[in-house]
């Protein structure tokens, strides 16, 4: 028989209290997890009616604008507007809760251009190692060009459907007129939603795949020519830069875009960490001979990142010293071509390797991707020619 509480030692009573608190905490955690597993709670509390129902049936808190608000506040309402968009502006995988296959991507690219012929076109800019097409979309009518890429690393499978849904929602807002229509008269977005289709397809069919590489085993984001290319000297696997700089067909397809367009800026989408990287190749190094990028490029990239963060909840990484062996990324190459660039890292660190449709939608609402795309275009339009 247990002793009466009053007769128990202070240590025993304290242990019982901890045990009771732990049971309560476990029950609360169970309710929170299984009651809200679909959508992460936003840091700021929202009123009960300040929610949007996503196409998978989940709800997410949004910052709702008051009446007669300015343009910035109205932009924040775009995710809810997009949820109410007709079916032609949605990805089927989000409604059905399945994966976003390469075949779906091809169909959606064609559908996007077919339904928006005045503002959207697309082309094949190359083929992967296994012969899959690499597509580039051109969205807009402006003479200022912005490059947006995703899907360079095979295992980062969330970013292609996330970016495609963002483009559809942006076009839905464009059709309604206003600032989203105006910006596409000034700027043209050149979007490569999937740079590495072979690796992407393998990771979709093999959920345990941890690879970043293409079908030839080369890390495309270490294959771009730059001053520090190949210093790591890996011979295989993630981080392997390839037999020579620019050796891979996927790399060459993206490089060719820099020859065709004088990009005002670029953004490369990766996972994970919910961070924005913006400074490259250490202009602060003591050895002047190692300074590949001028200070003004880092300054412009930092300004772009800060502009995005005015409305978007990611963390800014102010310094990115690229040492010997860490070069060869797309952003390194963009800097070498004089293009201010940011890297956007989506998703939390603790996330399933193959995120579910609901997890991707949660990230979409958390980051407010249509607003991010608008601000990239808006920042480019403000730059001197």
KEVO-579164 format. One record per residue (C-alpha): residue in three letters; x, y, z. Coordinates in Angstrom, 3 decimals. Layout:
{'Ala'; {X; Y; Z}} ...
// end
This chain:
{'Unk'; {0.000; 0.000; 0.000}} {'Unk'; {1.246; 3.507; -0.822}} {'Unk'; {1.981; 5.876; 2.021}} {'Unk'; {-0.403; 8.810; 2.561}} {'Unk'; {0.761; 11.860; 0.727}} {'Unk'; {1.461; 13.701; 3.968}} {'Unk'; {3.763; 10.857; 5.084}} {'Unk'; {5.745; 10.713; 1.862}} {'Unk'; {9.171; 12.275; 1.650}} {'Unk'; {9.549; 15.588; -0.245}} {'Unk'; {11.480; 13.717; -2.954}} {'Unk'; {8.659; 11.205; -3.419}} {'Unk'; {5.993; 13.916; -3.587}} {'Unk'; {8.081; 15.846; -6.125}} {'Unk'; {8.554; 12.729; -8.256}} {'Unk'; {4.805; 12.111; -8.258}} {'Unk'; {4.140; 15.675; -9.346}} {'Unk'; {6.573; 15.352; -12.218}} {'Unk'; {4.955; 12.058; -13.230}} {'Unk'; {1.480; 13.645; -13.213}} {'Unk'; {2.705; 16.638; -15.195}} {'Unk'; {4.311; 14.330; -17.739}} {'Unk'; {1.042; 12.429; -18.228}} {'Unk'; {-0.852; 15.687; -18.755}} {'Unk'; {1.791; 16.918; -21.183}} {'Unk'; {1.609; 13.672; -23.166}} {'Unk'; {-2.180; 13.958; -23.438}} {'Unk'; {-1.993; 17.569; -24.570}} {'Unk'; {0.706; 16.694; -27.105}} {'Unk'; {-1.438; 13.844; -28.438}} {'Unk'; {-4.407; 16.158; -28.962}} {'Unk'; {-2.293; 18.887; -30.550}} {'Unk'; {-0.482; 16.528; -32.874}} {'Unk'; {-3.425; 14.520; -34.127}} {'Unk'; {-5.778; 17.461; -34.130}} {'Unk'; {-3.493; 19.747; -36.093}} {'Unk'; {-1.044; 17.465; -37.884}} {'Unk'; {-2.011; 18.809; -41.266}} {'Unk'; {-1.098; 22.460; -40.703}} {'Unk'; {1.474; 24.170; -38.527}} {'Unk'; {0.140; 26.874; -36.242}} {'Unk'; {1.253; 30.337; -37.285}} {'Unk'; {3.416; 32.200; -34.753}} {'Unk'; {0.858; 35.007; -34.429}} {'Unk'; {-2.610; 34.207; -33.138}} {'Unk'; {-5.496; 34.773; -35.509}} {'Unk'; {-9.187; 35.358; -34.948}} {'Unk'; {-11.373; 32.250; -35.444}} {'Unk'; {-12.652; 33.438; -38.809}} {'Unk'; {-9.210; 34.471; -40.052}} {'Unk'; {-8.564; 31.131; -41.725}} {'Unk'; {-8.361; 29.734; -45.212}} {'Unk'; {-9.467; 26.226; -46.110}} {'Unk'; {-6.855; 24.613; -48.319}} {'Unk'; {-7.763; 22.262; -51.113}} {'Unk'; {-6.909; 19.227; -48.978}} {'Unk'; {-9.529; 20.248; -46.396}} {'Unk'; {-7.072; 21.632; -43.837}} {'Unk'; {-7.245; 25.179; -42.536}} {'Unk'; {-4.458; 27.641; -41.870}} {'Unk'; {-4.445; 30.970; -40.060}} {'Unk'; {-3.884; 34.005; -42.250}} {'Unk'; {-3.315; 37.687; -41.657}} {'Unk'; {-6.534; 39.101; -43.029}} {'Unk'; {-6.500; 42.687; -44.292}} {'Unk'; {-8.972; 45.225; -43.051}} {'Unk'; {-11.107; 47.182; -45.466}} {'Unk'; {-9.459; 49.931; -47.498}} {'Unk'; {-5.983; 48.586; -46.784}} {'Unk'; {-2.932; 49.399; -48.867}} {'Unk'; {-1.424; 47.212; -51.588}} {'Unk'; {0.927; 45.372; -49.221}} {'Unk'; {-1.930; 44.296; -46.960}} {'Unk'; {-4.072; 43.189; -49.899}} {'Unk'; {-1.234; 41.029; -51.187}} {'Unk'; {-1.287; 39.106; -47.923}} {'Unk'; {-4.809; 37.953; -48.714}} {'Unk'; {-3.741; 36.226; -51.930}} {'Unk'; {-3.472; 32.677; -50.505}} {'Unk'; {-7.158; 32.717; -49.526}} {'Unk'; {-8.115; 34.146; -52.914}} {'Unk'; {-6.090; 31.403; -54.582}} {'Unk'; {-7.847; 28.694; -52.575}} {'Unk'; {-11.127; 29.905; -54.061}} {'Unk'; {-9.724; 29.802; -57.586}} {'Unk'; {-11.292; 27.564; -60.255}} {'Unk'; {-9.922; 24.066; -60.734}} {'Unk'; {-7.741; 25.106; -63.677}} {'Unk'; {-5.569; 27.069; -61.237}} {'Unk'; {-4.928; 24.169; -58.863}} {'Unk'; {-2.579; 21.208; -58.811}} {'Unk'; {-4.369; 17.881; -58.810}} {'Unk'; {-1.897; 16.364; -56.355}} {'Unk'; {-3.001; 18.798; -53.638}} {'Unk'; {-6.675; 17.948; -54.068}} {'Unk'; {-6.024; 14.207; -54.232}} {'Unk'; {-3.248; 14.211; -51.642}} {'Unk'; {-0.810; 12.294; -53.857}} {'Unk'; {2.670; 12.894; -55.207}} {'Unk'; {3.459; 15.341; -57.994}} {'Unk'; {4.891; 13.231; -60.793}} {'Unk'; {6.959; 14.385; -63.741}} {'Unk'; {4.036; 13.576; -66.037}} {'Unk'; {1.815; 15.858; -63.951}} {'Unk'; {4.395; 18.628; -64.244}} {'Unk'; {4.468; 18.343; -68.023}} {'Unk'; {0.666; 18.423; -68.192}} {'Unk'; {0.449; 21.435; -65.882}} {'Unk'; {3.055; 23.391; -67.844}} {'Unk'; {1.078; 22.818; -71.032}} {'Unk'; {-2.188; 23.676; -69.264}} {'Unk'; {-0.751; 26.872; -67.835}} {'Unk'; {0.351; 28.082; -71.263}} {'Unk'; {-2.858; 26.948; -72.964}} {'Unk'; {-5.102; 28.777; -70.480}} {'Unk'; {-2.993; 31.959; -70.400}} {'Unk'; {-1.727; 32.395; -73.973}} {'Unk'; {-1.388; 36.178; -73.646}} {'Unk'; {1.125; 35.990; -70.818}} {'Unk'; {2.654; 32.457; -70.671}} {'Unk'; {4.841; 30.454; -73.021}} {'Unk'; {7.210; 27.570; -72.474}} {'Unk'; {9.988; 25.680; -74.203}} {'Unk'; {12.328; 22.750; -73.717}} {'Unk'; {15.767; 24.133; -72.872}} {'Unk'; {17.524; 20.770; -72.733}} {'Unk'; {17.306; 17.123; -71.785}} {'Unk'; {18.439; 15.275; -68.684}} {'Unk'; {20.900; 12.393; -68.647}} {'Unk'; {18.010; 9.938; -69.089}} {'Unk'; {16.344; 12.012; -71.794}} {'Unk'; {13.616; 13.815; -69.842}} {'Unk'; {12.784; 17.332; -70.977}} {'Unk'; {13.901; 20.334; -68.936}} {'Unk'; {11.320; 23.098; -69.295}} {'Unk'; {11.455; 26.854; -68.919}} {'Unk'; {8.319; 28.955; -68.588}} {'Unk'; {8.244; 32.615; -69.613}} {'Unk'; {5.561; 34.513; -67.690}} {'Unk'; {5.124; 38.215; -68.386}} {'Unk'; {5.576; 40.854; -71.062}} {'Unk'; {8.312; 43.000; -69.558}} {'Unk'; {11.851; 43.593; -70.718}} {'Unk'; {13.245; 42.990; -67.227}} {'Unk'; {13.920; 39.295; -66.661}} {'Unk'; {14.036; 37.328; -63.404}} {'Unk'; {15.294; 33.731; -63.203}} {'Unk'; {13.625; 31.323; -60.766}} {'Unk'; {14.811; 27.716; -60.482}} {'Unk'; {13.840; 24.709; -58.374}} {'Unk'; {14.485; 20.985; -58.237}} {'Unk'; {18.259; 20.996; -58.674}} {'Unk'; {18.711; 18.544; -55.805}} {'Unk'; {16.861; 15.279; -56.320}} {'Unk'; {15.555; 14.711; -52.815}} {'Unk'; {14.069; 18.219; -52.428}} {'Unk'; {10.779; 17.133; -53.930}} {'Unk'; {8.519; 19.743; -52.301}} {'Unk'; {9.774; 22.708; -54.256}} {'Unk'; {8.551; 21.849; -57.757}} {'Unk'; {4.848; 21.497; -56.841}} {'Unk'; {5.129; 24.426; -54.435}} {'Unk'; {6.511; 26.670; -57.174}} {'Unk'; {3.988; 25.479; -59.755}} {'Unk'; {1.049; 26.180; -57.426}} {'Unk'; {2.524; 29.595; -56.766}} {'Unk'; {2.655; 30.334; -60.495}} {'Unk'; {-0.978; 29.284; -60.961}} {'Unk'; {-2.077; 31.500; -58.077}} {'Unk'; {-0.044; 34.389; -59.408}} {'Unk'; {-1.783; 34.002; -62.771}} {'Unk'; {-5.183; 33.868; -61.087}} {'Unk'; {-4.377; 37.186; -59.422}} {'Unk'; {-3.120; 38.504; -62.774}} {'Unk'; {-6.479; 37.685; -64.370}} {'Unk'; {-8.214; 39.753; -61.681}} {'Unk'; {-6.132; 42.823; -62.566}} {'Unk'; {-4.438; 45.204; -60.156}} {'Unk'; {-0.802; 45.158; -59.084}} {'Unk'; {-0.224; 41.537; -60.089}} {'Unk'; {-1.285; 42.339; -63.641}} {'Unk'; {0.729; 45.559; -63.693}} {'Unk'; {3.994; 43.937; -62.618}} {'Unk'; {3.886; 41.410; -65.472}} {'Unk'; {3.793; 44.291; -67.930}} {'Unk'; {7.207; 45.329; -66.596}} {'Unk'; {8.844; 42.012; -65.744}} {'Unk'; {9.082; 38.564; -67.328}} {'Unk'; {9.694; 35.593; -65.055}} {'Unk'; {11.842; 32.836; -66.542}} {'Unk'; {11.002; 29.791; -64.443}} {'Unk'; {12.673; 26.374; -64.512}} {'Unk'; {10.493; 24.394; -62.078}} {'Unk'; {12.528; 21.172; -62.268}} {'Unk'; {16.202; 21.251; -63.210}} {'Unk'; {16.919; 17.624; -62.250}} {'Unk'; {13.955; 15.516; -63.455}} {'Unk'; {15.805; 12.177; -63.300}} {'Unk'; {16.813; 12.520; -59.658}} {'Unk'; {13.400; 13.916; -58.747}} {'Unk'; {11.622; 10.943; -60.324}} {'Unk'; {13.853; 8.451; -58.511}} {'Unk'; {13.229; 10.074; -55.131}} {'Unk'; {9.468; 10.067; -55.703}} {'Unk'; {9.481; 6.322; -56.389}} {'Unk'; {12.039; 5.499; -53.679}} {'Unk'; {11.015; 7.351; -50.552}} {'Unk'; {14.227; 6.399; -48.774}} {'Unk'; {16.388; 8.012; -51.426}} {'Unk'; {18.695; 10.602; -49.896}} {'Unk'; {20.443; 11.536; -53.111}} {'Unk'; {20.948; 15.036; -54.425}} {'Unk'; {22.561; 13.990; -57.688}} {'Unk'; {21.415; 13.486; -61.259}} {'Unk'; {21.270; 10.113; -63.017}} {'Unk'; {25.024; 10.266; -63.667}} {'Unk'; {25.771; 10.664; -59.965}} {'Unk'; {26.790; 14.331; -60.262}} {'Unk'; {25.586; 16.987; -57.839}} {'Unk'; {24.344; 19.607; -60.296}} {'Unk'; {24.598; 22.282; -57.615}} {'Unk'; {28.349; 21.696; -57.509}} {'Unk'; {28.767; 21.447; -61.298}} {'Unk'; {28.433; 25.103; -62.327}} {'Unk'; {31.666; 26.825; -63.375}} {'Unk'; {33.124; 29.233; -60.829}} {'Unk'; {36.455; 30.106; -59.301}} {'Unk'; {36.178; 27.558; -56.487}} {'Unk'; {34.807; 24.700; -58.576}} {'Unk'; {35.933; 21.162; -57.713}} {'Unk'; {37.977; 21.966; -54.647}} {'Unk'; {36.235; 19.343; -52.558}} {'Unk'; {37.471; 16.610; -54.909}} {'Unk'; {34.727; 14.120; -54.092}} {'Unk'; {34.543; 11.239; -56.532}} {'Unk'; {30.910; 10.175; -56.062}} {'Unk'; {27.647; 10.936; -54.297}} {'Unk'; {26.257; 14.140; -52.870}} {'Unk'; {28.740; 16.928; -53.402}} {'Unk'; {30.508; 15.254; -56.342}} {'Unk'; {31.112; 18.139; -58.781}} {'Unk'; {31.461; 15.983; -61.894}} {'Unk'; {34.356; 15.257; -64.254}} {'Unk'; {34.637; 18.944; -65.182}} {'Unk'; {32.742; 22.177; -64.605}} {'Unk'; {29.549; 22.357; -66.628}} {'Unk'; {29.764; 18.703; -67.655}} {'Unk'; {26.101; 17.832; -67.106}} {'Unk'; {23.264; 18.467; -69.580}} {'Unk'; {21.088; 19.873; -66.783}} {'Unk'; {23.798; 22.374; -65.877}} {'Unk'; {24.288; 23.355; -69.495}} {'Unk'; {20.559; 23.977; -69.972}} {'Unk'; {20.512; 26.533; -67.151}} {'Unk'; {23.810; 28.128; -68.211}} {'Unk'; {22.387; 28.729; -71.679}} {'Unk'; {19.643; 30.894; -70.174}} {'Unk'; {22.282; 33.310; -68.890}} {'Unk'; {23.520; 33.684; -72.464}} {'Unk'; {20.023; 34.514; -73.710}} {'Unk'; {18.823; 36.864; -70.967}} {'Unk'; {20.406; 39.698; -69.007}} {'Unk'; {18.792; 38.722; -65.713}} {'Unk'; {18.135; 41.498; -63.233}} {'Unk'; {18.199; 38.962; -60.407}} {'Unk'; {17.796; 35.254; -59.703}} {'Unk'; {16.323; 33.022; -56.998}} {'Unk'; {17.149; 29.344; -56.496}} {'Unk'; {14.785; 27.274; -54.342}} {'Unk'; {16.101; 24.477; -52.114}} {'Unk'; {15.186; 22.686; -48.854}} {'Unk'; {15.433; 22.918; -45.783}} {'Unk'; {15.627; 25.320; -42.874}} {'Unk'; {13.316; 28.222; -43.784}} {'Unk'; {16.250; 30.492; -44.476}} {'Unk'; {17.388; 32.939; -47.124}} {'Unk'; {21.053; 32.908; -48.153}} {'Unk'; {22.244; 35.960; -49.995}} {'Unk'; {26.015; 36.553; -49.660}} {'Unk'; {28.493; 34.435; -51.587}} {'Unk'; {32.209; 33.917; -52.128}} {'Unk'; {33.562; 35.899; -49.185}} {'Unk'; {34.552; 39.353; -50.343}} {'Unk'; {35.907; 39.871; -46.799}} {'Unk'; {38.737; 37.364; -47.233}} {'Unk'; {42.189; 38.793; -46.589}} {'Unk'; {43.680; 37.463; -49.809}} {'Unk'; {42.440; 39.844; -52.499}} {'Unk'; {43.147; 37.241; -55.186}} {'Unk'; {40.376; 35.027; -53.780}} {'Unk'; {37.699; 37.696; -54.016}} {'Unk'; {35.634; 36.437; -56.899}} {'Unk'; {32.587; 38.641; -56.419}} {'Unk'; {32.548; 42.405; -55.997}} {'Unk'; {31.038; 43.933; -52.889}} {'Unk'; {28.166; 45.496; -54.843}} {'Unk'; {26.794; 42.051; -55.805}} {'Unk'; {26.619; 40.969; -52.186}} {'Unk'; {25.078; 44.307; -51.256}} {'Unk'; {22.390; 43.964; -53.933}} {'Unk'; {21.634; 40.358; -52.941}} {'Unk'; {21.362; 41.357; -49.282}} {'Unk'; {18.987; 44.184; -50.219}} {'Unk'; {16.828; 41.714; -52.161}} {'Unk'; {16.710; 39.300; -49.204}} {'Unk'; {15.780; 42.085; -46.804}} {'Unk'; {13.051; 43.255; -49.170}} {'Unk'; {11.546; 39.763; -49.214}} {'Unk'; {11.722; 39.535; -45.438}} {'Unk'; {9.612; 42.651; -44.961}} {'Unk'; {6.555; 40.415; -45.427}} {'Unk'; {7.852; 36.837; -45.412}} {'Unk'; {8.727; 34.772; -42.354}} {'Unk'; {12.062; 33.148; -43.096}} {'Unk'; {15.403; 33.703; -41.348}} {'Unk'; {18.121; 35.737; -43.037}} {'Unk'; {21.613; 34.277; -43.219}} {'Unk'; {23.690; 37.424; -43.581}} {'Unk'; {27.056; 35.827; -44.289}} {'Unk'; {27.831; 32.952; -46.642}} {'Unk'; {31.560; 32.420; -46.961}} {'Unk'; {32.064; 29.985; -49.835}} {'Unk'; {35.417; 28.358; -49.198}} {'Unk'; {37.506; 26.172; -51.455}} {'Unk'; {35.516; 23.062; -52.273}} {'Unk'; {32.114; 24.582; -51.606}} {'Unk'; {31.702; 26.300; -54.966}} {'Unk'; {29.951; 25.248; -58.139}} {'Unk'; {26.424; 26.175; -57.102}} {'Unk'; {23.957; 27.871; -59.406}} {'Unk'; {24.190; 30.978; -57.232}} {'Unk'; {27.991; 30.957; -57.589}} {'Unk'; {27.540; 30.886; -61.350}} {'Unk'; {24.900; 33.634; -61.263}} {'Unk'; {27.267; 35.819; -59.257}} {'Unk'; {30.042; 35.149; -61.758}} {'Unk'; {27.672; 36.481; -64.430}} {'Unk'; {26.979; 39.609; -62.389}} {'Unk'; {23.450; 38.637; -61.288}} {'Unk'; {22.339; 39.334; -57.677}} {'Unk'; {20.926; 36.076; -56.334}} {'Unk'; {19.248; 34.595; -53.278}} {'Unk'; {18.785; 30.985; -52.227}} {'Unk'; {15.456; 30.200; -50.558}} {'Unk'; {15.493; 27.144; -48.292}} {'Unk'; {11.942; 25.852; -47.744}} {'Unk'; {10.491; 23.575; -45.050}} {'Unk'; {11.507; 22.958; -41.474}} {'Unk'; {14.625; 20.915; -40.772}} {'Unk'; {12.592; 18.178; -39.042}} {'Unk'; {10.466; 17.125; -41.975}} {'Unk'; {9.767; 13.890; -43.810}} {'Unk'; {12.214; 13.364; -46.650}} {'Unk'; {9.238; 13.059; -49.019}} {'Unk'; {6.817; 15.729; -47.721}} {'Unk'; {3.100; 15.100; -48.009}} {'Unk'; {0.769; 17.310; -50.003}} {'Unk'; {-0.542; 18.860; -46.785}} {'Unk'; {2.990; 19.649; -45.582}} {'Unk'; {3.759; 21.378; -48.867}} {'Unk'; {0.531; 23.377; -48.670}} {'Unk'; {1.385; 24.359; -45.112}} {'Unk'; {4.732; 25.689; -46.310}} {'Unk'; {2.970; 27.552; -49.090}} {'Unk'; {0.739; 29.383; -46.627}} {'Unk'; {3.524; 29.940; -44.067}} {'Unk'; {5.857; 31.591; -46.565}} {'Unk'; {3.095; 33.277; -48.627}} {'Unk'; {4.686; 32.279; -51.905}} {'Unk'; {2.635; 34.412; -54.306}} {'Unk'; {3.713; 37.470; -52.333}} {'Unk'; {7.337; 36.290; -52.498}} {'Unk'; {7.102; 35.942; -56.264}} {'Unk'; {5.516; 39.367; -56.562}} {'Unk'; {8.255; 40.956; -54.460}} {'Unk'; {10.993; 39.343; -56.558}} {'Unk'; {9.431; 40.877; -59.656}} {'Unk'; {8.786; 44.198; -57.951}} {'Unk'; {12.383; 44.447; -56.719}} {'Unk'; {13.673; 43.705; -60.226}} {'Unk'; {11.408; 46.342; -61.753}} {'Unk'; {12.822; 48.969; -59.408}} {'Unk'; {16.428; 48.353; -60.403}} {'Unk'; {18.111; 50.817; -62.795}} {'Unk'; {18.608; 49.514; -66.309}} 
// end
